[in-house]
Amino acid sequence: MSRAGLAGRLGTRGQRALAVELLRAGIGITHLLGARRALGRPAVLGRVLGVRQLGQAGLVLRAGTADAHTVSAVVDATHGVTMVPLALIDRQSRRFAVRQLWIATLLTVLEVALVGRGQR
C-alpha cells in the first residue's frame, strides 16, 4: 500500500477514534449535568461515571493506540456487566442501571470496531 493510501486509512481511523472519544466525553458531561438534578444513589453514580468517562476519553485520546482502545472496551464491558445486578436488585437505581448497560454496550462495540481483529 502506498504512503498516501496508508495515511488516508490511518486518518480515517483517527477520525473515527476521535468521534468515539468525543461521544464518550459528551456522555460524561451529560452524566455530570444530569447528576445535578438527580437525588440519592443515581446522583452519586452519575457524578462518578461522568468523571470516569471524561478521564477515560482523555487518556485514550492521549495514548491513541489500539491497546488503549482495547483496554477502554474492557472497562466499558466490565461496567456494563456490573450494571446488571444493580438493575435487578436496586429498584431506585434500575432506570439508571439499564441506561448505563446500553451506554456501556454501545461504547464497547464502538471501541472494538476501532481495533478490529488486531491483524495487520
C-alpha positions in Angstrom: 0.0 0.0 0.0 1.3 3.5 -0.8 2.1 6.0 1.8 -0.8 8.2 0.7 -3.2 5.2 0.9 -1.9 4.3 4.3 -2.1 7.9 5.6 -5.7 8.0 4.3 -6.7 4.9 6.2 -5.0 6.0 9.4 -6.5 9.4 9.1 -10.0 7.9 8.8 -9.3 5.5 11.7 -8.1 8.5 13.7 -11.2 10.5 12.9 -13.4 7.6 14.0 -11.4 7.2 17.2 -11.8 11.0 17.8 -15.5 10.7 17.2 -15.9 7.8 19.7 -13.9 9.6 22.4 -15.8 12.9 21.8 -19.1 10.8 22.2 -17.7 9.4 25.4 -16.8 12.9 26.7 -20.3 14.1 25.8 -21.7 11.2 27.7 -19.5 12.2 30.7 -20.7 15.8 30.6 -24.3 14.6 30.3 -23.8 12.5 33.4 -22.4 15.4 35.3 -25.2 17.7 34.3 -27.8 15.1 35.0 -26.4 14.3 38.4 -27.1 17.9 39.4 -30.9 17.2 39.0 -30.9 13.7 40.4 -31.2 12.6 44.1 -29.7 9.7 46.1 -27.6 6.9 44.6 -28.2 7.8 40.9 -26.8 11.3 41.6 -23.6 9.9 43.2 -23.2 7.3 40.4 -23.8 9.9 37.8 -21.0 12.1 39.1 -18.6 9.2 39.4 -19.4 8.0 36.0 -19.2 11.4 34.5 -15.7 11.9 35.8 -14.7 8.4 34.7 -16.0 8.9 31.2 -14.2 12.3 30.8 -11.0 10.8 32.2 -11.2 7.7 30.0 -11.8 9.8 26.9 -8.8 12.0 27.7 -6.5 9.0 28.4 -7.5 7.1 25.3 -7.1 10.1 23.1 -3.7 10.9 24.6 -2.5 7.3 24.2 -4.0 6.9 20.7 -3.1 3.2 20.5 -5.0 0.1 19.6 -4.1 -1.2 23.1 -5.7 1.9 24.7 -8.9 1.3 22.8 -8.9 -2.4 23.8 -8.4 -1.5 27.5 -11.2 1.0 27.1 -13.5 -1.6 25.6 -12.7 -3.9 28.6 -13.5 -1.1 31.1 -16.8 -0.4 29.3 -17.8 -4.1 29.1 -17.0 -4.5 32.8 -19.1 -1.5 33.7 -22.0 -2.9 31.7 -21.8 -6.3 33.5 -21.8 -4.6 36.9 -25.0 -2.7 36.0 -27.0 -6.0 35.6 -27.1 -6.9 39.3 -27.8 -3.2 40.1 -30.7 -3.2 37.7 -32.1 -6.4 39.1 -31.7 -5.7 42.8 -32.0 -1.9 43.4 -35.3 -0.5 42.5 -34.2 3.1 43.0 -31.3 2.7 40.5 -33.0 0.4 38.0 -33.6 3.0 35.2 -30.1 4.4 35.7 -28.5 0.9 35.5 -30.4 -0.1 32.4 -29.3 3.2 30.6 -25.8 2.5 31.7 -25.9 -1.0 30.3 -27.0 0.4 26.9 -24.3 3.1 27.0 -21.6 0.6 28.0 -22.7 -1.8 25.3 -22.6 0.9 22.7 -19.2 2.2 23.7 -17.8 -1.4 23.9 -18.9 -2.1 20.4 -17.5 1.2 19.1 -14.1 0.6 20.7 -13.9 -3.0 19.5 -14.9 -1.8 16.0 -12.0 0.7 16.0 -9.5 -2.0 16.9 -10.9 -4.8 14.7 -9.4 -8.2 15.0 -5.9 -6.9 15.7 -4.4 -8.4 12.5 -2.1 -6.4 10.3 
